Amino acid sequence: MRAGTGADTIALDDLSGRLHAQLWKLEHALEHARAFSTTSPQAQHAYLQATRAVQLLRELSIATAEGSRQYALRESYLRQISEDLSSTLMWNLGRAMPVLIHSFGPAVVGGVAIVLALAAARRLTPGSPFDQFITALEKKLPDSGQFMSQPLVVKTTAHLVSGADDLLAGVLGMPQPARSGPLAGEDLVATAVITGLGVVGATALQETPIRVHQDAAGSTPPPRGYQDLIERIPRADEGAAQIRIEHYPSGYVVYLGGTIDAGVQPTGEPWDMTSNISAIAELDSGSYIAAEAAMRAAGITAQDNVILVGHSQGGLVAAQLAASGNYTVSDVVTVGAPLHQVEIPAEVNLIAVEHAEDVIPSLSGVATTAAVASHVTVTRSLYSTTAAPRGELLPAHNLSRYIETGAVMDRSGDSTISAQHRRITFLTQGDATVTLWRADRVK
């Protein structure tokens, strides 16, 4: 597991801080021992040796701090170069798309037809040598979940998403989009898709009115650690409550669950793909509207301190609520959330937990290096020494795996993670009133 403000520097920063603390103690002790250093040759020798040790420790602490700074600068530079190269490549690919389609379109169509024909032949002849060969081959090759869990696939997805606007501009013959501005970013593509579907009268990915009602109420003690905090996020179960709100004497904790319905056609579930795309387009998604409605119904005002905790789509909504400026948000904790393009204020403390094999955070593009120390990304690799489990579409995105990572965070002893948690503990003292909220789309 590693934690940092965008670069893997937290261990160096922590070491530098501990070295400086020990250095101060030794220098303070040497100052008191100076008067006794001349009482004997042995004392003088010991004092000189201690002075040299302090000097070496001082040089090591300075070198560690500088190494951390240089590493972070290089990481930020390389990340920016990588994103610029992929954006330029996608834009040129878009410009060349008409030629590529004209040259290779028939071959691609023919290849797809052959694959479909082979798949049909396999279904029509179960148990045949051909079917047995394909079955044996499937057992040797990674399944879809294992393929999507490859770190290379995760990183490639981030660059493809970041370059989507560049590809679209190239196809349309427009100049390459700027890195910032009203015509830059993944939200432009998402907005174009939603608008295009609306123009042709399609109901796919089109938002609907939302209705919210309280589902249950009770009381609970405060969360004991990150594991407990993440475990309280509502599960993405059909028909279940998507929002949990805890009211403490000092404020509120709002928990937001992940996507429940992956279909593009809106049904009764606002935690769906329509809300996902709307949120990425920076429009008012159904899940965002539902969260605000539940918060109002729970009595949350702009003056109340709020801690937001969310998984997947819920993490994205949590980040957008914090970025809205409509609430007094002190902390945001997200797990597996596509929030890389959300500009969260520096005064908000962010802990974004991501698995190296989880592709969902990459759907918000390449993560930019955090500019403030209060925004921390915690990354953990689940399958660095073993293969991802078969039969699961996105095993690294599962909330239960993030709960396990929360337990690892609680045991890590990392100073930054511990400091963030101490503040949350201070803001969640005493028992809380708990309310669960269910949101539905109104047809």
Order of alpha helices (4+ residues) and beta strands (2+ residues): beta-alpha-alpha-alpha-alpha-alpha-alpha-alpha-beta-alpha-beta-beta-alpha-alpha-beta-alpha-beta-beta-beta-alpha-alpha-beta
